[in-house]
Amino acid sequence: MRILETIAQSLRTQKIHPTQVFNALIELENAGGVTTMFELEYRLSRLVRAMFERNDQAIKIAEAWLEATRAYLDEFGQTAPVVAPPVALHRRILEVVNAARKVRPVATKASSVSRGGAL
């Protein structure tokens, strides 16, 4: 599974991007179907458990991959491959990955203007 290389790279660098996660999950499902998604979830859950036991620094990244995979399965676990991803799923993956990255959400135009700041 090519996605395992992507996950390993993100764990080594401790950097992750929502688009990278989302595209990797779509590629995996298109290549192997829902069964491979469940296999990935199983592998990631074992990985997170092992990282927790070792007190690994990259556990937040692994947890983000696991939660993103579960969100994907919640949305598409019984359907055909994704053609156009729904906004709700993308938002869930974005929240999980941003929590792992410890970044603040991007300011919207309305919130920036209400504080008197310029865009």
Backbone hydrogen bonds in HBPLUS format (Angstrom, degrees):
<---DONOR---> <-ACCEPTOR-->    atom                        ^
c    i                          cat <-CA-CA->   ^        H-A-AA   ^      H-
h    n   atom  resd res      DA  || num        DHA   H-A  angle D-A-AA Bond
n    s   type  num  typ     dist DA aas  dist angle  dist       angle   num
A0004-LEU N   A0001-MET O   3.19 MM   3  5.70 145.0  2.32 108.1 116.4     1
A0005-GLU N   A0002-ARG O   3.03 MM   3  5.40 131.2  2.27 106.4 118.3     2
A0006-THR N   A0002-ARG O   3.29 MM   4  6.73 153.4  2.36 146.0 153.4     3
A0007-ILE N   A0003-ILE O   2.85 MM   4  6.13 159.3  1.89 153.2 158.5     4
A0008-ALA N   A0004-LEU O   2.89 MM   4  6.01 161.9  1.93 142.4 148.0     5
A0009-GLN N   A0005-GLU O   2.93 MM   4  6.09 157.7  1.98 145.9 151.7     6
A0010-SER N   A0006-THR O   3.04 MM   4  6.28 158.9  2.08 147.0 152.3     7
A0011-LEU N   A0007-ILE O   2.92 MM   4  6.18 146.3  2.04 149.3 159.2     8
A0012-ARG N   A0008-ALA O   2.90 MM   4  6.14 153.0  1.97 148.7 156.1     9
A0013-THR N   A0009-GLN O   2.98 MM   4  6.18 167.1  1.99 154.0 156.9    10
A0014-GLN N   A0010-SER O   2.79 MM   4  5.35 125.1  2.09 126.6 140.8    11
A0020-GLN N   A0017-HIS O   3.04 MM   3  5.29 117.1  2.45 105.1 120.2    12
A0021-VAL N   A0017-HIS O   3.08 MM   4  6.43 159.2  2.13 158.2 164.3    13
A0022-PHE N   A0018-PRO O   2.90 MM   4  6.08 172.1  1.90 155.9 158.1    14
A0023-ASN N   A0019-THR O   2.89 MM   4  5.95 169.5  1.90 151.9 155.1    15
A0024-ALA N   A0020-GLN O   3.02 MM   4  6.07 155.0  2.08 142.4 149.6    16
A0025-LEU N   A0021-VAL O   2.99 MM   4  6.25 157.5  2.05 152.6 158.4    17
A0026-ILE N   A0022-PHE O   3.02 MM   4  6.28 158.2  2.07 150.1 156.2    18
A0027-GLU N   A0023-ASN O   2.93 MM   4  6.11 164.9  1.95 150.0 154.1    19
A0028-LEU N   A0024-ALA O   2.96 MM   4  6.13 158.8  2.00 145.7 151.7    20
A0029-GLU N   A0025-LEU O   3.02 MM   4  6.24 164.2  2.05 148.9 152.6    21
A0030-ASN N   A0026-ILE O   2.92 MM   4  6.09 163.5  1.95 154.4 159.4    22
A0031-ALA N   A0027-GLU O   2.91 MM   4  6.04 147.4  2.02 146.1 154.9    23
A0032-GLY N   A0028-LEU O   2.89 MM   4  5.99 160.7  1.92 153.9 158.7    24
A0033-GLY N   A0029-GLU O   2.70 MM   4  4.46 145.5  1.81 126.6 132.9    25
A0037-MET N   A0034-VAL O   2.99 MM   3  4.99 124.4  2.31  96.0 111.3    26
A0038-PHE N   A0034-VAL O   3.05 MM   4  6.46 153.7  2.13 154.7 160.9    27
A0039-GLU N   A0035-THR O   3.00 MM   4  6.30 149.5  2.10 144.2 153.3    28
A0040-LEU N   A0036-THR O   2.90 MM   4  6.08 153.5  1.97 141.4 148.1    29
A0041-GLU N   A0037-MET O   2.95 MM   4  6.25 157.4  2.00 146.6 152.7    30
A0042-TYR N   A0038-PHE O   3.03 MM   4  6.26 156.3  2.09 143.6 149.5    31
A0043-ARG N   A0039-GLU O   2.97 MM   4  6.26 163.7  1.99 151.8 155.8    32
A0044-LEU N   A0040-LEU O   2.82 MM   4  6.00 162.8  1.84 156.1 161.0    33
A0045-SER N   A0041-GLU O   2.89 MM   4  6.06 154.3  1.96 147.8 154.7    34
A0046-ARG N   A0042-TYR O   3.12 MM   4  6.39 156.3  2.18 148.0 153.8    35
A0047-LEU N   A0043-ARG O   2.91 MM   4  6.15 151.0  2.00 143.9 152.9    36
A0048-VAL N   A0044-LEU O   2.85 MM   4  6.07 163.1  1.88 153.6 156.7    37
A0049-ARG N   A0045-SER O   3.07 MM   4  6.22 160.0  2.12 142.3 147.9    38
A0050-ALA N   A0046-ARG O   2.96 MM   4  6.17 160.2  2.00 148.0 153.1    39
A0051-MET N   A0047-LEU O   2.83 MM   4  6.05 158.8  1.87 152.9 159.3    40
A0052-PHE N   A0048-VAL O   2.87 MM   4  6.02 149.9  1.96 146.6 154.8    41
A0053-GLU N   A0049-ARG O   3.09 MM   4  6.37 154.5  2.16 144.7 150.8    42
A0054-ARG N   A0050-ALA O   3.07 MM   4  6.34 144.1  2.20 142.3 151.9    43
A0055-ASN N   A0051-MET O   2.89 MM   4  5.87 110.8  2.38 134.1 151.0    44
A0056-ASP N   A0051-MET O   2.97 MM   5  5.12 169.4  1.98 147.8 151.2    45
A0055-ASN N   A0052-PHE O   3.14 MM   3  4.90 147.6  2.25  94.3 104.1    46
A0061-ILE N   A0058-ALA O   3.09 MM   3  5.45 126.4  2.39 106.7 119.4    47
A0062-ALA N   A0058-ALA O   3.22 MM   4  6.62 160.6  2.26 152.7 158.0    48
A0063-GLU N   A0059-ILE O   2.81 MM   4  6.03 159.9  1.85 153.2 159.0    49
A0064-ALA N   A0060-LYS O   2.94 MM   4  6.10 145.8  2.06 137.9 147.2    50
A0065-TRP N   A0061-ILE O   3.03 MM   4  6.39 156.5  2.09 150.6 155.9    51
A0066-LEU N   A0062-ALA O   2.96 MM   4  6.24 159.1  2.00 149.0 155.0    52
A0067-GLU N   A0063-GLU O   2.85 MM   4  6.03 168.6  1.86 153.1 155.9    53
A0068-ALA N   A0064-ALA O   2.88 MM   4  5.96 156.9  1.94 146.9 153.8    54
A0069-THR N   A0065-TRP O   2.93 MM   4  6.08 154.0  1.99 144.6 151.8    55
A0070-ARG N   A0066-LEU O   2.92 MM   4  6.21 156.7  1.98 149.5 156.2    56
A0071-ALA N   A0067-GLU O   2.87 MM   4  6.07 152.7  1.94 144.8 152.5    57
A0072-TYR N   A0068-ALA O   2.95 MM   4  6.15 155.9  2.00 144.7 151.2    58
A0073-LEU N   A0069-THR O   2.90 MM   4  6.17 158.2  1.95 148.1 154.2    59
A0074-ASP N   A0070-ARG O   2.82 MM   4  6.02 152.2  1.90 146.5 154.3    60
A0075-GLU N   A0071-ALA O   3.12 MM   4  6.35 149.4  2.22 142.3 149.6    61
A0076-PHE N   A0072-TYR O   2.79 MM   4  5.95 162.3  1.82 155.5 161.0    62
A0077-GLY N   A0073-LEU O   2.72 MM   4  4.31 130.9  1.95 136.9 133.0    63
A0079-THR N   A0076-PHE O   3.23 MM   3  5.26 177.2  2.23 115.4 115.8    64
A0090-HIS N   A0086-PRO O   3.30 MM   4  6.61 166.0  2.32 151.3 155.2    65
A0091-ARG N   A0087-VAL O   2.88 MM   4  6.07 156.0  1.94 153.7 160.4    66
A0092-ARG N   A0088-ALA O   3.04 MM   4  6.32 153.4  2.11 144.9 151.6    67
A0093-ILE N   A0089-LEU O   3.00 MM   4  6.28 164.4  2.02 157.3 160.6    68
A0094-LEU N   A0090-HIS O   2.88 MM   4  6.02 157.1  1.93 146.8 153.9    69
A0095-GLU N   A0091-ARG O   2.93 MM   4  6.16 156.7  1.98 148.5 153.9    70
A0096-VAL N   A0092-ARG O   3.05 MM   4  6.29 161.9  2.08 150.2 154.7    71
A0097-VAL N   A0093-ILE O   2.93 MM   4  6.07 170.6  1.94 155.6 158.4    72
A0098-ASN N   A0094-LEU O   2.88 MM   4  5.90 161.3  1.91 147.7 153.8    73
A0099-ALA N   A0095-GLU O   2.99 MM   4  6.06 148.3  2.10 140.4 148.7    74
A0100-ALA N   A0096-VAL O   3.15 MM   4  6.44 148.9  2.25 141.8 149.8    75
A0101-ARG N   A0097-VAL O   2.90 MM   4  6.18 144.3  2.03 145.6 156.4    76
A0102-LYS N   A0098-ASN O   2.87 MM   4  5.87 119.1  2.25 136.1 150.7    77
A0103-VAL N   A0098-ASN O   3.29 MM   5  5.63 161.5  2.32 147.1 152.6    78
A0112-SER N   A0108-THR O   3.05 MM   4  6.19 155.0  2.12 153.6 160.5    79
A0113-VAL N   A0109-LYS O   3.05 MM   4  6.16 156.8  2.10 147.4 153.2    80
A0114-SER N   A0110-ALA O   2.97 MM   4  6.09 157.0  2.03 146.7 153.1    81
A0117-GLY N   A0112-SER O   3.00 MM   5  5.36 139.2  2.17 175.8 163.3    82
A0116-GLY N   A0113-VAL O   2.93 MM   3  5.00 154.7  2.00 104.8 112.8    83
